[in-house]
Amino acid sequence: VQLQASGGGLVQAGGSSRLSCVVSGRTYDNFAAAWFRQAPGKEREFVAAISWPGRSTYYADSVKDRFTISKDNAKNTAYLQMNSLKPEDTAVYYCAVSENPIPAPDTRDAHLYDYWGQGTLVTVSS
């Protein structure tokens, strides 16, 4: 199983960008997905998750109301729509997928995700 993240790049503050994460090597009827990020000199942090079962979404406080996570099961793809970007959103963004259901309270736990993408850099200029 491989995850290919794309969509990163240089964005001006206040702008938008959409990240995609394509899962290949296996076809899932459903999966849980999440995005994490790691800024230079900082630890990896949770950004957003979409659950399975169901499609409940969860966000870090720092991105709530600005970012939206979604997934297309038929395309084995997860997305992260990022609006109103700020310089502090600059980081390498990693997608993660679980082929097992993750209980809602645990969606922020990186250890529960089975596969990870290689990361895509998002740079927000002021």
Contacts in CASP RR format, 6 or more apart in sequence:
PFRMAT RR
TARGET T0000
AUTHOR 0000-0000-0000
METHOD contacts of the structure
MODEL  1
VQLQASGGGLVQAGGSSRLSCVVSGRTYDNFAAAWFRQAPGKEREFVAAI
SWPGRSTYYADSVKDRFTISKDNAKNTAYLQMNSLKPEDTAVYYCAVSEN
PIPAPDTRDAHLYDYWGQGTLVTVSS
1 23 0 8 1.000
1 24 0 8 1.000
1 25 0 8 1.000
1 26 0 8 1.000
1 97 0 8 1.000
1 99 0 8 1.000
1 114 0 8 1.000
1 115 0 8 1.000
2 23 0 8 1.000
2 24 0 8 1.000
2 25 0 8 1.000
2 115 0 8 1.000
2 117 0 8 1.000
3 21 0 8 1.000
3 22 0 8 1.000
3 23 0 8 1.000
3 24 0 8 1.000
3 95 0 8 1.000
3 96 0 8 1.000
3 97 0 8 1.000
3 115 0 8 1.000
3 116 0 8 1.000
3 117 0 8 1.000
3 118 0 8 1.000
4 21 0 8 1.000
4 22 0 8 1.000
4 24 0 8 1.000
4 117 0 8 1.000
4 118 0 8 1.000
5 19 0 8 1.000
5 20 0 8 1.000
5 21 0 8 1.000
5 93 0 8 1.000
5 94 0 8 1.000
5 95 0 8 1.000
5 117 0 8 1.000
5 118 0 8 1.000
5 119 0 8 1.000
5 120 0 8 1.000
6 19 0 8 1.000
6 20 0 8 1.000
6 21 0 8 1.000
6 22 0 8 1.000
6 120 0 8 1.000
7 17 0 8 1.000
7 18 0 8 1.000
7 19 0 8 1.000
7 20 0 8 1.000
7 120 0 8 1.000
8 17 0 8 1.000
8 19 0 8 1.000
8 93 0 8 1.000
8 120 0 8 1.000
8 121 0 8 1.000
8 122 0 8 1.000
9 17 0 8 1.000
9 120 0 8 1.000
9 121 0 8 1.000
9 122 0 8 1.000
9 123 0 8 1.000
10 123 0 8 1.000
10 125 0 8 1.000
11 17 0 8 1.000
11 85 0 8 1.000
11 122 0 8 1.000
11 123 0 8 1.000
11 124 0 8 1.000
11 125 0 8 1.000
12 85 0 8 1.000
12 124 0 8 1.000
12 125 0 8 1.000
13 85 0 8 1.000
13 86 0 8 1.000
13 87 0 8 1.000
13 124 0 8 1.000
13 125 0 8 1.000
13 126 0 8 1.000
14 83 0 8 1.000
14 84 0 8 1.000
14 85 0 8 1.000
14 86 0 8 1.000
14 124 0 8 1.000
15 83 0 8 1.000
15 84 0 8 1.000
15 85 0 8 1.000
15 124 0 8 1.000
16 81 0 8 1.000
16 82 0 8 1.000
16 83 0 8 1.000
16 84 0 8 1.000
16 85 0 8 1.000
17 82 0 8 1.000
17 85 0 8 1.000
17 122 0 8 1.000
18 79 0 8 1.000
18 80 0 8 1.000
18 81 0 8 1.000
18 82 0 8 1.000
19 35 0 8 1.000
19 79 0 8 1.000
19 80 0 8 1.000
19 82 0 8 1.000
19 93 0 8 1.000
19 95 0 8 1.000
19 120 0 8 1.000
19 122 0 8 1.000
20 77 0 8 1.000
20 78 0 8 1.000
20 79 0 8 1.000
21 33 0 8 1.000
21 35 0 8 1.000
21 77 0 8 1.000
21 78 0 8 1.000
21 79 0 8 1.000
21 80 0 8 1.000
21 95 0 8 1.000
21 97 0 8 1.000
21 117 0 8 1.000
22 75 0 8 1.000
22 76 0 8 1.000
22 77 0 8 1.000
23 31 0 8 1.000
23 76 0 8 1.000
23 77 0 8 1.000
23 78 0 8 1.000
23 97 0 8 1.000
23 115 0 8 1.000
24 76 0 8 1.000
26 99 0 8 1.000
27 76 0 8 1.000
28 73 0 8 1.000
28 76 0 8 1.000
28 99 0 8 1.000
29 73 0 8 1.000
30 52 0 8 1.000
30 53 0 8 1.000
30 73 0 8 1.000
31 52 0 8 1.000
31 71 0 8 1.000
31 73 0 8 1.000
31 76 0 8 1.000
31 97 0 8 1.000
31 98 0 8 1.000
31 99 0 8 1.000
32 49 0 8 1.000
32 50 0 8 1.000
32 51 0 8 1.000
32 52 0 8 1.000
32 97 0 8 1.000
32 98 0 8 1.000
32 100 0 8 1.000
32 101 0 8 1.000
32 102 0 8 1.000
32 107 0 8 1.000
32 113 0 8 1.000
33 49 0 8 1.000
33 50 0 8 1.000
33 69 0 8 1.000
33 71 0 8 1.000
33 78 0 8 1.000
33 95 0 8 1.000
33 96 0 8 1.000
33 97 0 8 1.000
33 98 0 8 1.000
34 46 0 8 1.000
34 47 0 8 1.000
34 48 0 8 1.000
34 49 0 8 1.000
34 50 0 8 1.000
34 69 0 8 1.000
34 95 0 8 1.000
34 96 0 8 1.000
34 97 0 8 1.000
34 98 0 8 1.000
34 107 0 8 1.000
34 108 0 8 1.000
34 110 0 8 1.000
34 113 0 8 1.000
35 47 0 8 1.000
35 48 0 8 1.000
35 49 0 8 1.000
35 69 0 8 1.000
35 78 0 8 1.000
35 80 0 8 1.000
35 93 0 8 1.000
35 94 0 8 1.000
35 95 0 8 1.000
35 96 0 8 1.000
36 44 0 8 1.000
36 45 0 8 1.000
36 46 0 8 1.000
36 47 0 8 1.000
36 93 0 8 1.000
36 94 0 8 1.000
36 96 0 8 1.000
36 110 0 8 1.000
37 44 0 8 1.000
37 45 0 8 1.000
37 47 0 8 1.000
37 89 0 8 1.000
37 91 0 8 1.000
37 92 0 8 1.000
37 93 0 8 1.000
37 94 0 8 1.000
37 122 0 8 1.000
38 44 0 8 1.000
38 45 0 8 1.000
38 91 0 8 1.000
38 92 0 8 1.000
38 94 0 8 1.000
39 88 0 8 1.000
39 90 0 8 1.000
39 91 0 8 1.000
39 92 0 8 1.000
40 90 0 8 1.000
40 91 0 8 1.000
42 91 0 8 1.000
44 94 0 8 1.000
44 110 0 8 1.000
45 60 0 8 1.000
46 60 0 8 1.000
46 108 0 8 1.000
46 110 0 8 1.000
47 59 0 8 1.000
47 60 0 8 1.000
47 63 0 8 1.000
47 67 0 8 1.000
47 80 0 8 1.000
47 93 0 8 1.000
48 57 0 8 1.000
48 58 0 8 1.000
48 59 0 8 1.000
48 60 0 8 1.000
48 63 0 8 1.000
48 67 0 8 1.000
48 68 0 8 1.000
48 69 0 8 1.000
48 80 0 8 1.000
49 57 0 8 1.000
49 58 0 8 1.000
49 69 0 8 1.000
49 102 0 8 1.000
49 107 0 8 1.000
49 108 0 8 1.000
50 56 0 8 1.000
50 57 0 8 1.000
50 58 0 8 1.000
50 69 0 8 1.000
50 70 0 8 1.000
50 71 0 8 1.000
50 78 0 8 1.000
51 57 0 8 1.000
51 58 0 8 1.000
51 101 0 8 1.000
51 102 0 8 1.000
51 104 0 8 1.000
51 107 0 8 1.000
52 98 0 8 1.000
52 101 0 8 1.000
52 102 0 8 1.000
53 101 0 8 1.000
55 71 0 8 1.000
56 104 0 8 1.000
57 68 0 8 1.000
57 69 0 8 1.000
58 104 0 8 1.000
58 107 0 8 1.000
58 108 0 8 1.000
59 67 0 8 1.000
59 69 0 8 1.000
62 88 0 8 1.000
63 82 0 8 1.000
63 89 0 8 1.000
66 82 0 8 1.000
66 83 0 8 1.000
66 84 0 8 1.000
66 85 0 8 1.000
67 80 0 8 1.000
67 81 0 8 1.000
67 82 0 8 1.000
67 83 0 8 1.000
68 80 0 8 1.000
68 81 0 8 1.000
68 83 0 8 1.000
69 78 0 8 1.000
69 79 0 8 1.000
69 80 0 8 1.000
69 81 0 8 1.000
70 78 0 8 1.000
70 79 0 8 1.000
70 81 0 8 1.000
71 77 0 8 1.000
71 78 0 8 1.000
71 79 0 8 1.000
72 78 0 8 1.000
72 79 0 8 1.000
78 95 0 8 1.000
78 97 0 8 1.000
80 93 0 8 1.000
80 95 0 8 1.000
82 89 0 8 1.000
82 122 0 8 1.000
85 122 0 8 1.000
85 124 0 8 1.000
86 124 0 8 1.000
87 124 0 8 1.000
87 125 0 8 1.000
87 126 0 8 1.000
88 124 0 8 1.000
89 122 0 8 1.000
89 124 0 8 1.000
90 122 0 8 1.000
90 123 0 8 1.000
90 124 0 8 1.000
91 121 0 8 1.000
91 122 0 8 1.000
92 119 0 8 1.000
92 120 0 8 1.000
92 121 0 8 1.000
92 122 0 8 1.000
93 119 0 8 1.000
93 120 0 8 1.000
93 121 0 8 1.000
93 122 0 8 1.000
94 116 0 8 1.000
94 117 0 8 1.000
94 118 0 8 1.000
94 119 0 8 1.000
95 116 0 8 1.000
95 117 0 8 1.000
95 119 0 8 1.000
96 110 0 8 1.000
96 113 0 8 1.000
96 114 0 8 1.000
96 115 0 8 1.000
96 116 0 8 1.000
96 117 0 8 1.000
97 113 0 8 1.000
97 114 0 8 1.000
97 115 0 8 1.000
97 116 0 8 1.000
98 112 0 8 1.000
98 113 0 8 1.000
98 114 0 8 1.000
99 114 0 8 1.000
99 115 0 8 1.000
100 114 0 8 1.000
102 109 0 8 1.000
102 112 0 8 1.000
102 113 0 8 1.000
106 112 0 8 1.000
END
